């Protein structure tokens, strides 16, 4: 149950009007021909949330047309997902939408936790001089969706978003799927070679195909409240355990853009959840919290919802021609902000692999690696999320007793404060990926890990400019492998140039980037040099080294140069043709 509150709602504190004007998009109806939409789509995506839209943008960047089917008439209402990680921002940048995120969002680097009225933890996330992006950005889901929808328009006919188009049936076979949809204008069907199910935790697709998630459902429930409050308080994660304003509960507070605040508070045992989300029961608790925080300004309620933590995943994210992503594939507790971020990672992993398959560059088996890698990632996220959930909302008397002991000791004993740390989301390493080949050198980043960020000077035909190593992925063609060549000179062996030419002749996108320790001559070839002196140390480079990076920024392998055979074998393993 959720409430979108009218601005006329009253409280003793007095409310200010809610000024936001959510843009609403009209449904886009296809031409109906004998009850169907006769064109066969390469890919149909069910769900236009952040995950579905990121998948659509990723596929379109590879030139793959997609149709996106969304039951709602517009972007969502209510904050829902709000914390976007640095890793997700790297993905968003490759999708061409980073500037809009950074213009709207509020970056933050840490937070504080309180037990009753005593501060017991102050934590910071990695934000060293090597980083280009903040560790976390607060931005509401309606803004996320709006930005991604606006970005989709830049692709013209490659992305066809259909609002008010609800999928009510699916006939999946060995060569594709037929989706039955209903709209205000009537029902019809769509044929697609591949379907991406990104329709959320309560979506139609998983249930229709008889697939069940496995894991753990927690009893604790949280009320989620969006309010408008003008305040100069800094952007940080605030957690209150057993606060004076709401004894026996846990409360989380996040500041969002536009003077919107997200408040999550735990219901006590025995509270009726249906009654707990009624405005007359929510507003006094918010008043009490703001009084405790010292916030005296007028505020307005915007949205109220109810949340129950689950730690669940499908065993496989591929069911023939249907691929599951985001909450449709897994449900991760909100603590540690792994929900939307893991879904964006799903979309990034899936988009380039599905594009390679659609374009005939790789065998269908490449999509099995999507499932293997992302199921393993989900289980890692679920493990951390479950630990955070058991601390935030103890599932038993024993857990509650342990938490009380930790919180009581933390004020005077810093050594126990790490037990309170919320364990914010971090990039996943696909250490057991089926795409890896034997023989990689030891060192960081290891195969399966994402690139370690570091400043460098980029050299190309336009001259020299300051940048970061992740910028090199932005200069590559969409979906390209990137071969980073760490050496003393931009010159590379003829055998490497010949390999690159051969791969390109076979339509396999690949980019070679020599990286050197000191300034080198400007050449037509893209290159970079380590002007800070940190890059080669960070990457543990002792001699000439080849580092092959996948289109999603994960390392495929690292070898002592020239490594022509190893590079070729690694790419052939991915393509498996």
N, C-alpha and C positions, 0 to 999 in steps of 0.2 A: 504494500500500500504506500502511496506517496501523495503528498499534497503540494500543489502549486498555489501558493498563498496569494490572495488579493492584497493590494496595497492598503485597503481599508481596515485590515486587522489592527486591533488596538492593544495596548499594554500600558502599564503604569509608567514605563520609561518614556513612552512616546516614540513613534516611528517616523522615519523619513521615507519619502516615496522611492520605490524601486525604479531606476531610470533606464534600465537596459531595454533595448528593442531587438528582440530576437528576430532574425530574418527568416522568413518562411518561403520555401520553394514550392511551386506548384508541381503536381504530379506530371511526369512526362509520359504520355501514353503512346504506345506503338500503333502503327497501322494494323488493324485486325483483319486477317485474311482467313476466312473459313475457321474462325476460332483459334488461329495460331499465328505465331510469328515465324515466318517461313525460313529465315536465314539461320544457319547453324553457327553459333558463336564459338570461337576457340575456347573462351573461358567465361563462365557466369559466376559472379560472386554474390552470395546471399548475405546481406547485411552491409549497411553503409555507416558503421561505427568506425572508430580509429583503425581497427585492424583491417576491415574490409577495404577501406579507402587507401590505406598504405599498400595493401596487396595490389589494388587497382593501379595506383601510381607506379609501383615497381614494375608491373607487367607492361604498362603503357610506355615506360621509359625504354623498354626493350622492343617497342614496336608491336606489341601484342594487343589486339582489340579486346575489350572486356565490356560486359554489361553488368551493372550493379543493381541488385533488386532490394529495395528497402520498404518494409511495411509501413513505417511512419511517413508523415507528410513533410518532415523537415529534420534538421539537426536536433539533438536531444535537448531536454530541459533539465536543469539540475546539474550540480558540479560532477558527480560521479568520479571518474578518474581525474586526478588533479596534479599528480607529481610525475614529471617526465624526466627520466634519467639522462645522464650524459651520453650513454650508449644509444638511447633512443634518439637523442638530438643529432648524433652522427648519422643515423639512418635517415632522419627527417631532412638533414642537409643534402644527402645524396638524392632525395626525392624533390629537392628544389623548393622546400617550404620553410627553411630554417629562419630566414629573416623575419617572417611574419610571427613565428613563435617567439623570437627574441624581442620583438617590438612590443608584444602583449604581455608575455610571461614575466614572472618575478623569480630571479635566481636566488638560491640559498645554499648554504654550505654546512649547516648543522642544526642543532636544537638543544633543548633542555627538558629534563624530566624532574618532576616534583613528587615527593611523598608527603601527603597532607599539605603542609605549608612550608616544607623544607626542600631546597634544591638538592637533588641527589645525583644528577648526571648532567654534564655538558659535553656534547660530542661534536666532532667535525668530520666531514667527509673529505677524501683526497681532493685538494685544489692547489697543486703545486705549480711552479713556474712553467712546467712543460705543457700545461693544459690550455686548450683553446676555448673549451666550453665549460660552463658551470657544472658541478656534480648533480644538481637537481634544479628543475624549473617548475614553479607552480603556475598552472594554466588550466582553466576549467574545460571539461570535455566538450561543452558546446562550442567553445572557441577552437579547440583542436579540430573538431569536425568541420566547422565553418572554414577554417584555413585550408584543410585538405580538399574540401569541395571546391573552393575557389581555385586551388592549384589544379584540380582535375579539369577545369574548364580550359586550361592552357593546352590540353592535349586534344581539344576538339572532339572529333568523332571517335577517337580511340577509346574514350571512356564514356559510356552511355549510362547515366544514373537515372533510375526510374523510381520515383517516390510513390508512396501509396500502392506498392506492388508487393503483395504478400504471397509467399510461396506456401501452397497448401498440399502439394503432392510432388513426388519424385519417382520416376521410373529410371533406375540406373542399370546400365548394361556394360558389356565389355568394351564397347566403342564410344560410350558417352552417356549422357543422361538427358531426360526430358523433364523439365520443371513445369508444374501446373501452378499458375498464379491467378490471383483475383485482384481486381482494381475497382474503383468507383465506376469505371466505364464498362466493367464486365470481366470475364475470365478469359484466359488464353494460355497457350503453352510456349515454352522456349526450349529449343534443343541446343546443347552445348557439348563440346568434346570433353571439357573438364569443368568441374564445379568446385569452388572454394566456399566452404561453409564457415561463415564468420558472423553468425546470427545470434551469438551470445549464449549465456548459461541457460536461459529458458527458451532458446530458439527451437524451431521446428525440425531442422535437418537431422540432428543427432537422434531425436526420438523417432522420427519417421523411418530411419534406417535401423532401428532396434539396437543402437549402441549405448552401452552403459559406462559411466565413469566409475572409477574405483578409488577408494581412499577414505578420508575421515570427514564427517560432518560434526561441527561443534555446536553445543547447545546455546552458548552465549549469543546475545543479540545486541546490536548497536543501533541507536537512532542517529541518523545523519541529518544535519540541519545546515542549510545555507542561509546566511544573514548578510545584510549590508550594514557596514559600520565604518565610519571614517576614523582612522587611527594612524598615528605615525610609528606604531610599534614595528620593530624590525621583522623581516621575513625569516622565520625559523620554525622548526617543528616543536610544538609544545605538548607535553604529555603530563597529565595530572593523575596520580594514583591516590584513591581514597581522599579526594579533595574536600575541604570544609563545605563547599557548595553542593556536593553530591556524594555524600558518604556511601562507601561501599561500591563505588563505581570507578571506572577509568574514563578519562576524557582526553581527546586529542583535538588540537586546534591548529589550523593552517590558514595563513593569509593568502588571498588570491588577488589577481588583478581587479581593478575597478572597485576597491573597497569592499569586496566580497570575502567573507570568512566562512570556512568550512569547520563545523563542530561535530565531532562524533562522541557520543557518550554511551556507555554500557548500561543496559537495563539490569536491575537487580533481580535476583532469583524470585520467581513468583509474580513478577510484573506481567500484566496482560499486554502483549505487543500491539494488539489492535488499538487498545486505549492509549498506549504510550505515545503513539505518533499523532494523536489528535492535538491540534494547536493549543487548546486550553491546558494540556498537560506538558507540552514542550516549552512554551514561552516562559513560564516561571523558572524553569531550570536554566534556560539561556540567560535570563535576567540575573539569576544567582551567580552563574559562572562569570559573567561580565563584571559584576560587582566585586567578586573575588580577585579578578585580574586587574581591577582598578580602571576599567573602561567605563566612563560615565556618559559617553555621548549617546545620542539617539540612534536607534538601530531599527532595521526592518527585516522581518522574516521573508524568505524567498521560496524555499523549497524544503520539504521534510520527507525523508524516506527511512526505510528499515533495512538493516543489513545483518546477515548471519554468515559467519566465517565457514568456509568449506575448503578442504585440501583434497581435491579430486582430479583425476586425469583419465582420459581414454588410454587404453593400452597401445593403440596405434592411431595415428592421425591420417592414415590413408585407408580408404575403403574403395578399392578399385579406382574409378575415375572421380571420386569425391575426396577432397582433402579438407581437414578440419584445422581451424586456427583460432587463437584467442580463447575467450570464455566458452566457445563452442567445443573446444578441445580439452580445456582444463580450467578449473576454478581454484584460484590462489588467494589465500587470505590477504586482506588489504595491508596488513602490518608489514612494513618493509617495501611498500609500493611496487609490488612485483606483478600486479594484474595487467594493466594496460601495457606496461613496459615489456613484459614477456610476450604479449600478443603482437606488439610492433616487431619484436625480434622474430616471431613466427612468420610474419608477413615478409620480412626481409630475407629470411632463409628460403622461403617458398618461392618468392617471385622470380628470382634468377633461375632457379632449377626448373620451374614450370615453363618459363620462357624458353629455356634451352630445349625442353621436350617439345613444346608446341612448334618451334622453328626447325625441328629435326636435327638439332646439334647433339642431342644426348638421348640415350635410351630411357624408356619409362622407369627403369630401375633407379634412376637418379632421385626420383620422388620418394623411394623407400628411405633414402638417406635423410630426407626432410623429416620423416616420421621418427627415425632412430635418434637423430640429433636433438630434435625438439622434445620428444618424450623424455629423454635423459635430462634435458634442461628443465623441464617441468618438474621432474622428481627432485632435482636439486633445489629449485625454487620452493617446492612444497615442503621440503625438509626444513629450510630456513623459516618459511612462513609459519609452519606448524609450531616451531619453537617460540617464535614471537607471539603467536596467538595464545599459547599456553601460559605465557607470562602476562600478556595483556588481559586475558579473560580465563583465569585458571579453571580447568575442567573438573577439578575435584578438590576436596578438602586438603589433601596432601600438597597439591600444587599451590593452593592458596596460602598454606602455612609456609611453604618454602619462599614464595614471593614476599610475604610479609617480613620474613627474616632478612632477606636480601635488601629490601627497601629500608628496613630499620637500621641495618648495618652500614648502608652505603653513605650516609651523611658523614660518618666519622672514619670510615675505612675505604679509601679510594680503590684498594685492590679488588673489591667486589663489584665495583660499578660497571665493569664490562658485562656483567650478567644482565644489566638493564638495557644495554645497547640495542637499539631496534633493528640492527643488521640490515641496513638499507640495501636495495638491489645492487648487484655488481655484474659486470660482463661475464657471460658464460663461456667456458672453454670446452670445446667438443673434443675432449681428450680421447674418447673411444670411437671417433667417427669412422664409419666404414670407407670413407674417401681417402684416408691416410695410406701412404705407402711406406714401406720400411726404409730405414737408412737415413732419416733426418738427423742433423746435428743437434746436440744438446744446446740449450740456450733459450733466452727469452726474446720475443714471444715464442712459445712452443707451438707445434702444429695443433690447430684447433682453437688457439687463442686469438683475440682481436689484436690489431696493431697497438703498440704502445705509443701514445701521443708524444710528440717532441717537435719543437720548432726547427726549421731548416730554411735555407734560401733556395727558392725554386728558380731554375733557369730554363727558359724556352725562347722561342723566336721573338717574343715580345720584350726580352731582357731579363732582369732579375727582380724578384720580389720576395718579401718576407712571407712565410707560410708555415704550415705544419705538415707532418707526414701524412695525416689523413686527407689533406688537400689533394694529394696525388691520386686518390681514388676518384676525386671529382673531375680531374682532367681526363680520365680514361673514358673510352666509349662505354655506353651503358652495358652492363653485364660483362665487362672485360675482366680477365685475369690480369693481375699486375705483377710483373717480375721486378722486384727491387734488387739491384745489383750493387752491393757494397764493395768498393774497390778503391784503388789509389787514383784512378783516372776514369774519365767517361768512356774511354775506349773499351770495347768488349770483344771477345773472341769472335772470329767470323762464324764459328759454329753456332753461336747463340743467335747472331743476326739471321743465319739461315733457318734456324728453328722457328724464330718469330715469323719470318716470311712464309714458311710452310704452313704454320697454324693459321695465319691470316688468309692464305690461299684456300684453306678449307673452311672459311667463314667463321673461324673460332676467334672471337675478339680477345686480343691480348695486347698489353702495353709494357714496354721495357723502360725502366727508369734507373739509370746509373746514379749512385749516391757516393760522393767522395768526401774526404775529410777536410779538404781545403778548397778555395775557389779554383775553378777550372775555366777553360775558355768557353765562351758562350757559343753554343752550336744549335743547329736546328733540332737536334735530339733533345727531348725533355730530360732534364737531370736536376740534381740538387746537391748542395754541399752543407756540411755540418758546421755552420758558423758559430754555434754555441759551444762546440766541443763535447756536447752531451749525447748526441745521437748514437755514435758508434759504441760508446760505453754502455748506454741504456740497452742497446741491442746485442751486447756481448760479442762484438765483432773483433776477431783477432787476425783474420786473413780474409782474402777475397771470399765473399759469401753471397749465395743466391737465395732470396726469400720469395717464395711464390704465394701470392695473396688471392683468395677467392673474390668473386664479385661482391660478396657481403662483408668483406673486410676481415674475415678469419684467415689465418695462416694455413696454407695447405702443406707446406714443407719448407725446410731450410737445409742447404747443402753447401759443402765447400765447392767454390767455383772451379770449372765452368758448369759441371753438373747437367750437361745437355740431356743425357739419357734419363736421369732422374726427373727432370722437369717434364720431359715428354711423357714419361710413364705416369706421373702424377695427373697430368691433364687427361691422358687416355683413360685412367681409372675413373675419373669423374664422368667422362662422356660414355664409356662402356658401350661403344657401338660395334 
